[in-house]
């Protein structure tokens, strides 16, 4: 594994340290995880899809059917 160094504002470093303590992991591991998530979220050289931008919201609403597209009750009259 290669090593890099970077400069962080004090507040961001405090947040990183607090998050790594809360997760019981190292700062390096947390930074790698965040970088991977960030880089995987957007297609290289392309525009982000609506799902890319809102994927953290998917499944976050409570009390709704799991998938409206698979329940015939909710598809009644669709496409007519």
Secondary structure, 3 states (H helix, E strand, C coil): CCCCCCCCCHHHHHHHHHHHHHHCCCHHHHHHHHHHHHHHHCCCCCCCCHHHHHHHHCCCCCCCCCCHHHCHHHHCCCCC
